[in-house]
Amino acid sequence: LPMILMFTSSLTDNTELIATGYTYFPKKWSLYAYEYIFSTGNSVVHAYGISVLLTFAGTALALTITTLLAYAISKKDMPGRKAITFLIVFSMLFNGGLVPTYIIYTNLFGIKNSFWALLIPGLLMNGFNVMLMKSYFVSSIPEEILDAAYIDGASETRTFLSVVIPLSKPILATIALFAGIAYWNDWMNGYIYLTKRTDLYSVQNLL
């Protein structure tokens, strides 16, 4: 019912809406809201396209990086495992702040006013997601299964792709959901880094 009310209100004349409020049966109908949305400034359809592309690309990249890093630090015999884990946990507790982050991304990486400005900062890899997936690898995938794959002659890459990934569907779906929601709802990166390229606005920034 709330969705129906919202749709009906979008077809209600603005004067009528102000005078009588929201109703399922308005006295005066109007398509002005849709004419305004599709003809004024950046198109909502275009902004939705940016949001969809950003969400799919960001989720795929974030999931790939998170999975590879989490699997690496879940291996007890990996050199530098403790140091890398410490850096990941440290990044969850402390960060350099908004101004240094902005300077690094704009001056060093030069991503300002580009699609990369929506994709890379902050959301590409999340320390919490890495530790969550690492815990899953350690607790839910038995070492015996990996050892059996090694004995059968599988390489580390083959073991990861053929054994670990199929057994990790629940955590992969969870992390993909986290990353997808974060990219879809992200407004801050567009607000900070897209000062001229308004054609790259996602739905959140356009609204």
Secondary structure by P-SEA (a helix, b strand, c coil): caaaaaaaaaaccaaaaaacccccccccccaaaaaaaacccccaaaaaaaaaaaaaaaaaaaaaaaaaaaaaaacccccaaaaaaaaaaaaacccccaaaaaaaaaccccccccccccccccccccaaaaaaaaaaaaccccaaaaaaaaaacccaaaaaaccccccaaaaaaaaaaaaaaaaaacccccccccccccccccccccc
